[in-house]
């Protein structure tokens, strides 16, 4: 449950950004579809405005309009003004925006780091590029890059600056994006879900960092998030958006402690972490459903330096063993780089392990071929962390959702595909008419819902979710988790759920596995892990989550 502290803005703030009566639509099929309608708000120096709302509510469209990133057409800005330090951002030239506003005046951290980073340049080159374009010497930029990466929590920053985006985990890539955004100490930072992919300890560090930057230079901030706990901690003011409109706005304490609008009340009711911990339930634990035994995986990190004689060995998994039973939800938690995603790939047969065994229904995955492998893939489905990378941009939503049925032909009869697709889309909170659109026409949260619908299409017995709801707003997150619980109850579905959100784990898990640096350091029933953790690392994770609850550094998640 979230709590609130007084985060009143510093005195003598100066106006930074003002939005007045902003209305934006998009041309489609001869009409203009409204995306933002009559939006008004302002941000001062040293102040944080938090924007909360469901996917498609207009949050990111408004932020893109501020940065000048909307293509006009198809976007149509029919009315309104956006003023930054006396400049009308809707009227200035592109040269002035590039030299004065974007980067140095206003910077932005985007929701999807994989889509924002260039795969053919090192992260150090990409961070330094921002500084080069604004007159910083190459020597100074090189040192600043190392300092920035260190500040956002990247270990071994000097060597990691030479690595490419694909060599970082999802959370680490987001840290790189934050380093890039703060490189020129902007007057205003727009952060679009900047901590949604981060583990709790780094999330706490990033929020502390952003507040520290504000204290140092009076930076203003627009913080877009679906995490009410984060909003309660970092915000001075909050604007609640729904269907392109601001339905409620005001000081964080006032809005979140005494909401007036029904939509705000609904959002607050969906915040995870307030339910009573589930009592341990005895079940058959013979390990015959999914069994993982002593998995080891070592990656060889090849050096491009001819002076180095040996490649560096990275131990991603070290003797990992556990079971998942039918009709059970097992959550795997740990920081970025702890081996969670490598574990997922190994379980799905997408990554060959160096030693150890994964068995499903008594049969090792490595021995499955032909029809038996096909049956395994029907019974075990996955929802990955990054929907942009896992959805084919050339396929419609209908084609994406129906794709498993081309292989597993006995699941749904061909003449029933269209209504079945519509049913799946409604199940995950989308509309039937979304079936004919393409992935790029959806927000990040909506794309993840499409990925979940595809995973459910083959009616699997086990779903492996790798940060499957981290990009979703709280109401859709609650709906998806309720759906998974219903499937578990009705069909005996087993779920292996990888996440960094401990509040979600507290409400959702039957059992919890805690990973650190490739090891399982602790595992047990959720009640045991949250009420009496035995390992120091587990206690550190729980303490980090507690720090996200404002004013109560020792409150349970």
Buried (B, 14 or more C-beta within 10 A) or exposed (E): BBBBEEBEBEEEBEBBBBBBEBBBBBEEEEEBEBBBBBBEBBBBBBBBBBBBBBBBBBBBBBBBBBBBBBEEEEBBBEEBEBBBBEBEBBEBEEEEBBBBBBBBBBBBBBBBBBEBBEEEBBBBBBBBBBBEBBEBEEEEBBEBBBEBBBBBBBEEBEBBBBBBBEBBBBBBBBBBBBBBBBBBEBBBBBBBBBBBBBBBBBBBBBBEBBBEBBEEEBBBBBBBBBBBBBBBBBBBBBBBBBBBBBBBBBBBBBBBEEBEBEBBEBBBEBBBBEEEBBEEEEEEEEBBBBBBBEBBBBBEEEBEEEEEEEEEEBBBBBBBBBBBBBBBBBBBBBBBBBBBBBBBBBBBBEBEBEEBBBBBBEEEBEEBEEEEEEBBBBBBBBBBBBBBEBBEEEBBBBBBBBBBBEEBEEBBEEEEBEEBBBEBBEBBBBEBEBBEBBBEBBBBBBBBBBBBBBBBBBBBBBBBBBBBBBBBBBBBBBBBBEBBBEBBEEEEBBBBBBBBBBBBBBBBBBBBBBBBBBBBBBBBBBBBBBEEBEBEBBEBBBBBBBBBBBEBEEBBB
